[in-house]
Amino acid sequence: MVTTVAVFAAEKVIPGISCSSLGALLGASLLLGIINAFVRPFLLLLSIPFIIITMGLFIFVVNALLLLFVAQVIPAFQVDGFWNAFFGAIIISMVNWILSSFFRTSDGRIHTITHHPSIKKADARLIK
């Protein structure tokens, strides 16, 4: 769901990214999520020297290439050129980072957001 919102935001912000239907948007988001989960780690591992030399900016190039790949697989989702994919990847990364921060804790697990009116103190003994 977070990736769908991120791809939708990139479509609205970047003029070179277009999607003809909601189904195409959902399909592109699903495929991008699957590729990010399974293919992207290997691509990042192979491109470690470039990532180190560019101080991490090459990660956006990898993300742009994956976005271009998704546009090639899903015909109703279009990305016009590398630079549109590059800036779209930046938008998608930023929106994913912002939205994921609402659902992830510091240990990486996903929890629902709850509000506790009071914090309970632990009953513990101090051993000297």
LUMGUGU-875588 format. One record per atom (N, C-alpha, C): residue number from 1; atom name; x, y, z. Coordinates in steps of 0.2 Angstrom, whole numbers, plus 5000, padded with zeros to 4 digits. Atoms other than C-alpha are relative to their C-alpha. Example, Ala and Ser with C-alpha at 12.3 -4.5 7.8 and 13.67 -1.06 7.14 Angstrom:
! residues 2
@n 1; atom N; east 5004; north 4994; up 5000
@n 1; atom CA; east 5062; north 4978; up 5039
@n 1; atom C; east 5004; north 5006; up 5000
@n 2; atom N; east 4996; north 4994; up 4999
@n 2; atom CA; east 5068; north 4995; up 5036
@n 2; atom C; east 4996; north 5005; up 5003
! end
This chain:
! residues 128
@n 1; atom N; east 5004; north 4994; up 5000
@n 1; atom CA; east 5000; north 5000; up 5000
@n 1; atom C; east 5004; north 5006; up 5000
@n 2; atom N; east 4996; north 4994; up 5000
@n 2; atom CA; east 5014; north 5012; up 5004
@n 2; atom C; east 5004; north 5001; up 4993
@n 3; atom N; east 4997; north 5000; up 5007
@n 3; atom CA; east 5023; north 5008; up 4987
@n 3; atom C; east 4995; north 5003; up 4995
@n 4; atom N; east 5005; north 4997; up 5005
@n 4; atom CA; east 5006; north 5012; up 4978
@n 4; atom C; east 4999; north 5007; up 5001
@n 5; atom N; east 5000; north 4993; up 4998
@n 5; atom CA; east 5005; north 5029; up 4987
@n 5; atom C; east 5006; north 5003; up 4997
@n 6; atom N; east 4994; north 4997; up 5002
@n 6; atom CA; east 5023; north 5032; up 4983
@n 6; atom C; east 5000; north 5001; up 4992
@n 7; atom N; east 5000; north 5000; up 5007
@n 7; atom CA; east 5021; north 5028; up 4964
@n 7; atom C; east 4995; north 5005; up 4998
@n 8; atom N; east 5005; north 4995; up 5002
@n 8; atom CA; east 5005; north 5038; up 4963
@n 8; atom C; east 5003; north 5007; up 5001
@n 9; atom N; east 4997; north 4993; up 4999
@n 9; atom CA; east 5014; north 5053; up 4971
@n 9; atom C; east 5005; north 5002; up 4994
@n 10; atom N; east 4995; north 4999; up 5005
@n 10; atom CA; east 5028; north 5051; up 4958
@n 10; atom C; east 4997; north 5001; up 4993
@n 11; atom N; east 5003; north 4999; up 5006
@n 11; atom CA; east 5016; north 5050; up 4944
@n 11; atom C; east 4997; north 5007; up 5000
@n 12; atom N; east 5003; north 4993; up 4999
@n 12; atom CA; east 5008; north 5067; up 4950
@n 12; atom C; east 5005; north 5005; up 4999
@n 13; atom N; east 4994; north 4995; up 4999
@n 13; atom CA; east 5025; north 5076; up 4953
@n 13; atom C; east 5004; north 5000; up 4993
@n 14; atom N; east 4996; north 5000; up 5006
@n 14; atom CA; east 5035; north 5070; up 4938
@n 14; atom C; east 4996; north 4999; up 4993
@n 15; atom N; east 5004; north 5000; up 5006
@n 15; atom CA; east 5027; north 5074; up 4921
@n 15; atom C; east 5002; north 4995; up 4995
@n 16; atom N; east 4998; north 5005; up 5004
@n 16; atom CA; east 5036; north 5060; up 4912
@n 16; atom C; east 4998; north 4993; up 5002
@n 17; atom N; east 5002; north 5007; up 4998
@n 17; atom CA; east 5028; north 5046; up 4922
@n 17; atom C; east 4992; north 5001; up 5000
@n 18; atom N; east 5007; north 5000; up 5000
@n 18; atom CA; east 5010; north 5042; up 4918
@n 18; atom C; east 4997; north 4993; up 5001
@n 19; atom N; east 5003; north 5006; up 4999
@n 19; atom CA; east 4998; north 5028; up 4922
@n 19; atom C; east 4993; north 5001; up 4997
@n 20; atom N; east 5006; north 4999; up 5003
@n 20; atom CA; east 4982; north 5025; up 4912
@n 20; atom C; east 4994; north 4998; up 5004
@n 21; atom N; east 5005; north 5002; up 4995
@n 21; atom CA; east 4972; north 5016; up 4926
@n 21; atom C; east 5002; north 4998; up 5007
@n 22; atom N; east 4998; north 5002; up 4993
@n 22; atom CA; east 4971; north 5011; up 4944
@n 22; atom C; east 5003; north 4993; up 5000
@n 23; atom N; east 4997; north 5007; up 5001
@n 23; atom CA; east 4974; north 4993; up 4939
@n 23; atom C; east 5007; north 5000; up 4998
@n 24; atom N; east 4993; north 4999; up 5003
@n 24; atom CA; east 4990; north 4998; up 4930
@n 24; atom C; east 5004; north 5003; up 5006
@n 25; atom N; east 4997; north 4997; up 4994
@n 25; atom CA; east 4995; north 5008; up 4946
@n 25; atom C; east 5001; north 4995; up 5005
@n 26; atom N; east 4999; north 5005; up 4995
@n 26; atom CA; east 4992; north 4994; up 4957
@n 26; atom C; east 5005; north 4994; up 4998
@n 27; atom N; east 4995; north 5005; up 5003
@n 27; atom CA; east 5001; north 4981; up 4945
@n 27; atom C; east 5007; north 5003; up 5000
@n 28; atom N; east 4993; north 4997; up 5000
@n 28; atom CA; east 5016; north 4993; up 4944
@n 28; atom C; east 5003; north 5000; up 5007
@n 29; atom N; east 4998; north 5000; up 4993
@n 29; atom CA; east 5017; north 4995; up 4962
@n 29; atom C; east 5001; north 4993; up 5003
@n 30; atom N; east 4999; north 5006; up 4997
@n 30; atom CA; east 5015; north 4977; up 4966
@n 30; atom C; east 5007; north 4997; up 4997
@n 31; atom N; east 4994; north 5003; up 5003
@n 31; atom CA; east 5029; north 4972; up 4953
@n 31; atom C; east 5006; north 5004; up 5002
@n 32; atom N; east 4995; north 4996; up 4997
@n 32; atom CA; east 5040; north 4986; up 4959
@n 32; atom C; east 5002; north 4998; up 5007
@n 33; atom N; east 4999; north 5003; up 4993
@n 33; atom CA; east 5038; north 4979; up 4977
@n 33; atom C; east 5003; north 4994; up 5000
@n 34; atom N; east 4997; north 5006; up 5000
@n 34; atom CA; east 5042; north 4962; up 4972
@n 34; atom C; east 5007; north 5000; up 4997
@n 35; atom N; east 4994; north 4999; up 5002
@n 35; atom CA; east 5057; north 4967; up 4962
@n 35; atom C; east 5005; north 5003; up 5005
@n 36; atom N; east 4996; north 4997; up 4995
@n 36; atom CA; east 5063; north 4978; up 4976
@n 36; atom C; east 5002; north 4995; up 5006
@n 37; atom N; east 4999; north 5005; up 4995
@n 37; atom CA; east 5062; north 4963; up 4988
@n 37; atom C; east 5005; north 4995; up 4998
@n 38; atom N; east 4996; north 5006; up 5002
@n 38; atom CA; east 5070; north 4950; up 4977
@n 38; atom C; east 5006; north 5002; up 4996
@n 39; atom N; east 4995; north 4998; up 5005
@n 39; atom CA; east 5081; north 4958; up 4963
@n 39; atom C; east 5005; north 5005; up 5003
@n 40; atom N; east 4996; north 4994; up 4998
@n 40; atom CA; east 5087; north 4975; up 4971
@n 40; atom C; east 5005; north 4998; up 5004
@n 41; atom N; east 4994; north 5001; up 4995
@n 41; atom CA; east 5098; north 4967; up 4985
@n 41; atom C; east 5006; north 4997; up 4996
@n 42; atom N; east 4994; north 5003; up 5004
@n 42; atom CA; east 5108; north 4957; up 4972
@n 42; atom C; east 5003; north 5006; up 4995
@n 43; atom N; east 4998; north 4994; up 5004
@n 43; atom CA; east 5109; north 4973; up 4961
@n 43; atom C; east 5005; north 5005; up 5004
@n 44; atom N; east 4996; north 4996; up 4995
@n 44; atom CA; east 5115; north 4983; up 4976
@n 44; atom C; east 5007; north 4997; up 5002
@n 45; atom N; east 4994; north 5003; up 4999
@n 45; atom CA; east 5128; north 4970; up 4980
@n 45; atom C; east 5005; north 5000; up 4995
@n 46; atom N; east 4995; north 4999; up 5005
@n 46; atom CA; east 5135; north 4970; up 4963
@n 46; atom C; east 5003; north 5007; up 4998
@n 47; atom N; east 4998; north 4993; up 5002
@n 47; atom CA; east 5136; north 4989; up 4962
@n 47; atom C; east 5003; north 5003; up 5006
@n 48; atom N; east 4997; north 4997; up 4994
@n 48; atom CA; east 5144; north 4991; up 4979
@n 48; atom C; east 5006; north 5005; up 4998
@n 49; atom N; east 4995; north 4996; up 5002
@n 49; atom CA; east 5160; north 4999; up 4971
@n 49; atom C; east 4997; north 5007; up 4998
@n 50; atom N; east 5003; north 4994; up 5002
@n 50; atom CA; east 5149; north 5012; up 4962
@n 50; atom C; east 4997; north 5004; up 5006
@n 51; atom N; east 5003; north 4997; up 4994
@n 51; atom CA; east 5139; north 5015; up 4978
@n 51; atom C; east 5005; north 5004; up 5004
@n 52; atom N; east 4995; north 4997; up 4995
@n 52; atom CA; east 5155; north 5019; up 4988
@n 52; atom C; east 5003; north 5006; up 4997
@n 53; atom N; east 4997; north 4994; up 5003
@n 53; atom CA; east 5162; north 5030; up 4975
@n 53; atom C; east 4996; north 5006; up 4999
@n 54; atom N; east 5005; north 4995; up 5000
@n 54; atom CA; east 5146; north 5040; up 4973
@n 54; atom C; east 4997; north 5002; up 5006
@n 55; atom N; east 5003; north 4999; up 4994
@n 55; atom CA; east 5143; north 5040; up 4991
@n 55; atom C; east 4993; north 4999; up 5001
@n 56; atom N; east 5006; north 5003; up 4999
@n 56; atom CA; east 5127; north 5031; up 4990
@n 56; atom C; east 4995; north 5003; up 4994
@n 57; atom N; east 5005; north 4997; up 5005
@n 57; atom CA; east 5119; north 5041; up 4975
@n 57; atom C; east 4999; north 4995; up 4994
@n 58; atom N; east 5001; north 5005; up 5005
@n 58; atom CA; east 5121; north 5026; up 4963
@n 58; atom C; east 4994; north 4996; up 5002
@n 59; atom N; east 5006; north 5004; up 4998
@n 59; atom CA; east 5107; north 5018; up 4973
@n 59; atom C; east 4994; north 5003; up 4996
@n 60; atom N; east 5006; north 4997; up 5004
@n 60; atom CA; east 5095; north 5030; up 4964
@n 60; atom C; east 5000; north 4998; up 4993
@n 61; atom N; east 4999; north 5003; up 5007
@n 61; atom CA; east 5102; north 5024; up 4947
@n 61; atom C; east 4997; north 4993; up 5000
@n 62; atom N; east 5003; north 5007; up 5000
@n 62; atom CA; east 5098; north 5006; up 4952
@n 62; atom C; east 4992; north 5001; up 5001
@n 63; atom N; east 5008; north 4999; up 4999
@n 63; atom CA; east 5080; north 5012; up 4958
@n 63; atom C; east 4997; north 5002; up 4993
@n 64; atom N; east 5003; north 4998; up 5007
@n 64; atom CA; east 5078; north 5021; up 4941
@n 64; atom C; east 5000; north 4995; up 4995
@n 65; atom N; east 5000; north 5006; up 5005
@n 65; atom CA; east 5083; north 5006; up 4931
@n 65; atom C; east 4994; north 4995; up 5002
@n 66; atom N; east 5005; north 5005; up 4998
@n 66; atom CA; east 5071; north 4995; up 4941
@n 66; atom C; east 4993; north 5003; up 4998
@n 67; atom N; east 5006; north 4997; up 5002
@n 67; atom CA; east 5057; north 5008; up 4938
@n 67; atom C; east 4999; north 5000; up 4992
@n 68; atom N; east 5000; north 5001; up 5007
@n 68; atom CA; east 5061; north 5008; up 4919
@n 68; atom C; east 4998; north 4993; up 4998
@n 69; atom N; east 5002; north 5007; up 5002
@n 69; atom CA; east 5060; north 4989; up 4919
@n 69; atom C; east 4993; north 4999; up 5001
@n 70; atom N; east 5007; north 5001; up 4999
@n 70; atom CA; east 5043; north 4990; up 4927
@n 70; atom C; east 4996; north 5003; up 4995
@n 71; atom N; east 5004; north 4997; up 5005
@n 71; atom CA; east 5037; north 5002; up 4914
@n 71; atom C; east 5001; north 4996; up 4993
@n 72; atom N; east 5000; north 5004; up 5006
@n 72; atom CA; east 5043; north 4990; up 4900
@n 72; atom C; east 4996; north 4994; up 5001
@n 73; atom N; east 5004; north 5006; up 4999
@n 73; atom CA; east 5034; north 4975; up 4908
@n 73; atom C; east 4992; north 5002; up 5000
@n 74; atom N; east 5007; north 4998; up 5000
@n 74; atom CA; east 5017; north 4985; up 4911
@n 74; atom C; east 4999; north 5005; up 4995
@n 75; atom N; east 5001; north 4995; up 5006
@n 75; atom CA; east 5012; north 4994; up 4895
@n 75; atom C; east 4996; north 5006; up 5002
@n 76; atom N; east 5004; north 4994; up 4998
@n 76; atom CA; east 4999; north 5005; up 4904
@n 76; atom C; east 5004; north 5005; up 5005
@n 77; atom N; east 4995; north 4996; up 4996
@n 77; atom CA; east 5013; north 5012; up 4915
@n 77; atom C; east 5006; north 5002; up 4996
@n 78; atom N; east 4995; north 4998; up 5004
@n 78; atom CA; east 5024; north 5023; up 4906
@n 78; atom C; east 5005; north 5005; up 5003
@n 79; atom N; east 4994; north 4995; up 4998
@n 79; atom CA; east 5041; north 5032; up 4910
@n 79; atom C; east 5004; north 5002; up 4994
@n 80; atom N; east 4997; north 4998; up 5006
@n 80; atom CA; east 5048; north 5043; up 4897
@n 80; atom C; east 5007; north 5002; up 5002
@n 81; atom N; east 4993; north 4998; up 5000
@n 81; atom CA; east 5067; north 5042; up 4898
@n 81; atom C; east 5003; north 4998; up 5007
@n 82; atom N; east 4996; north 5001; up 4994
@n 82; atom CA; east 5080; north 5039; up 4911
@n 82; atom C; east 4999; north 5005; up 5006
@n 83; atom N; east 5000; north 4995; up 4995
@n 83; atom CA; east 5080; north 5056; up 4920
@n 83; atom C; east 4993; north 5000; up 5003
@n 84; atom N; east 5006; north 5000; up 4997
@n 84; atom CA; east 5061; north 5055; up 4923
@n 84; atom C; east 5000; north 4994; up 5005
@n 85; atom N; east 5000; north 5006; up 4996
@n 85; atom CA; east 5064; north 5037; up 4930
@n 85; atom C; east 5004; north 5002; up 5007
@n 86; atom N; east 4996; north 4999; up 4994
@n 86; atom CA; east 5078; north 5044; up 4941
@n 86; atom C; east 4997; north 5005; up 5005
@n 87; atom N; east 5004; north 4995; up 4996
@n 87; atom CA; east 5068; north 5059; up 4948
@n 87; atom C; east 4994; north 4996; up 5003
@n 88; atom N; east 5006; north 5004; up 4997
@n 88; atom CA; east 5053; north 5047; up 4950
@n 88; atom C; east 5003; north 4995; up 5006
@n 89; atom N; east 4997; north 5004; up 4995
@n 89; atom CA; east 5064; north 5035; up 4960
@n 89; atom C; east 5002; north 5004; up 5006
@n 90; atom N; east 4999; north 4996; up 4994
@n 90; atom CA; east 5069; north 5049; up 4971
@n 90; atom C; east 4994; north 5002; up 5004
@n 91; atom N; east 5006; north 4998; up 4997
@n 91; atom CA; east 5051; north 5054; up 4974
@n 91; atom C; east 4997; north 4993; up 5004
@n 92; atom N; east 5003; north 5006; up 4997
@n 92; atom CA; east 5046; north 5036; up 4977
@n 92; atom C; east 5004; north 4998; up 5006
@n 93; atom N; east 4995; north 5002; up 4994
@n 93; atom CA; east 5061; north 5033; up 4989
@n 93; atom C; east 4998; north 5005; up 5006
@n 94; atom N; east 5002; north 4995; up 4995
@n 94; atom CA; east 5056; north 5049; up 4999
@n 94; atom C; east 4993; north 4998; up 5003
@n 95; atom N; east 5006; north 5001; up 4998
@n 95; atom CA; east 5038; north 5045; up 5000
@n 95; atom C; east 4999; north 4993; up 5004
@n 96; atom N; east 5000; north 5007; up 4996
@n 96; atom CA; east 5041; north 5026; up 5005
@n 96; atom C; east 5004; north 5001; up 5007
@n 97; atom N; east 4997; north 4999; up 4993
@n 97; atom CA; east 5053; north 5032; up 5019
@n 97; atom C; east 4996; north 5004; up 5005
@n 98; atom N; east 5004; north 4996; up 4995
@n 98; atom CA; east 5041; north 5045; up 5026
@n 98; atom C; east 4994; north 4996; up 5002
@n 99; atom N; east 5006; north 5004; up 4998
@n 99; atom CA; east 5026; north 5033; up 5026
@n 99; atom C; east 5002; north 4994; up 5004
@n 100; atom N; east 4998; north 5006; up 4996
@n 100; atom CA; east 5036; north 5018; up 5032
@n 100; atom C; east 5002; north 5002; up 5007
@n 101; atom N; east 4998; north 4998; up 4993
@n 101; atom CA; east 5042; north 5028; up 5047
@n 101; atom C; east 4994; north 5000; up 5005
@n 102; atom N; east 5006; north 5001; up 4996
@n 102; atom CA; east 5024; north 5028; up 5053
@n 102; atom C; east 4998; north 4993; up 5002
@n 103; atom N; east 5002; north 5007; up 4999
@n 103; atom CA; east 5023; north 5009; up 5053
@n 103; atom C; east 5005; north 4996; up 5003
@n 104; atom N; east 4994; north 5004; up 4997
@n 104; atom CA; east 5040; north 5003; up 5058
@n 104; atom C; east 5003; north 5003; up 5006
@n 105; atom N; east 4996; north 4998; up 4994
@n 105; atom CA; east 5049; north 5003; up 5074
@n 105; atom C; east 5007; north 4999; up 4999
@n 106; atom N; east 4993; north 5000; up 5001
@n 106; atom CA; east 5067; north 5004; up 5077
@n 106; atom C; east 5003; north 4993; up 4999
@n 107; atom N; east 4997; north 5006; up 5001
@n 107; atom CA; east 5069; north 4985; up 5077
@n 107; atom C; east 4998; north 4997; up 4993
@n 108; atom N; east 5001; north 5002; up 5007
@n 108; atom CA; east 5062; north 4984; up 5059
@n 108; atom C; east 4993; north 4997; up 4999
@n 109; atom N; east 5006; north 5003; up 5001
@n 109; atom CA; east 5046; north 4976; up 5063
@n 109; atom C; east 4994; north 5005; up 4999
@n 110; atom N; east 5006; north 4995; up 5001
@n 110; atom CA; east 5029; north 4983; up 5058
@n 110; atom C; east 4995; north 4999; up 5005
@n 111; atom N; east 5005; north 5001; up 4995
@n 111; atom CA; east 5017; north 4987; up 5071
@n 111; atom C; east 4994; north 5006; up 4998
@n 112; atom N; east 5005; north 4995; up 5001
@n 112; atom CA; east 5000; north 4996; up 5071
@n 112; atom C; east 5001; north 5006; up 5005
@n 113; atom N; east 4999; north 4994; up 4996
@n 113; atom CA; east 5000; north 5014; up 5078
@n 113; atom C; east 4995; north 5000; up 5005
@n 114; atom N; east 5005; north 5000; up 4995
@n 114; atom CA; east 4992; north 5014; up 5095
@n 114; atom C; east 5002; north 5006; up 5005
@n 115; atom N; east 4998; north 4994; up 4995
@n 115; atom CA; east 4991; north 5028; up 5108
@n 115; atom C; east 4998; north 4997; up 5007
@n 116; atom N; east 5001; north 5002; up 4993
@n 116; atom CA; east 4993; north 5024; up 5126
@n 116; atom C; east 4999; north 5006; up 5005
@n 117; atom N; east 5001; north 4994; up 4995
@n 117; atom CA; east 4986; north 5037; up 5139
@n 117; atom C; east 5005; north 5000; up 5005
@n 118; atom N; east 4995; north 4999; up 4995
@n 118; atom CA; east 4999; north 5032; up 5152
@n 118; atom C; east 5005; north 4994; up 4999
@n 119; atom N; east 4994; north 5005; up 5000
@n 119; atom CA; east 5015; north 5022; up 5153
@n 119; atom C; east 5000; north 4997; up 5006
@n 120; atom N; east 5000; north 5004; up 4994
@n 120; atom CA; east 5015; north 5008; up 5165
@n 120; atom C; east 5008; north 4999; up 5002
@n 121; atom N; east 4993; north 5001; up 4998
@n 121; atom CA; east 5031; north 5007; up 5176
@n 121; atom C; east 5001; north 4993; up 5002
@n 122; atom N; east 4998; north 5007; up 4999
@n 122; atom CA; east 5039; north 4990; up 5178
@n 122; atom C; east 5002; north 4999; up 5007
@n 123; atom N; east 4998; north 5002; up 4993
@n 123; atom CA; east 5040; north 4982; up 5195
@n 123; atom C; east 5007; north 4996; up 5000
@n 124; atom N; east 4994; north 5003; up 5000
@n 124; atom CA; east 5058; north 4978; up 5197
@n 124; atom C; east 5004; north 5001; up 5006
@n 125; atom N; east 4996; north 4999; up 4994
@n 125; atom CA; east 5071; north 4976; up 5210
@n 125; atom C; east 5007; north 5001; up 4998
@n 126; atom N; east 4994; north 4998; up 5001
@n 126; atom CA; east 5088; north 4983; up 5210
@n 126; atom C; east 5005; north 4995; up 5004
@n 127; atom N; east 4995; north 5004; up 4996
@n 127; atom CA; east 5102; north 4970; up 5215
@n 127; atom C; east 5006; north 5003; up 5001
@n 128; atom N; east 4993; north 4996; up 4999
@n 128; atom CA; east 5117; north 4978; up 5223
@n 128; atom C; east 5005; north 4995; up 5001
! end
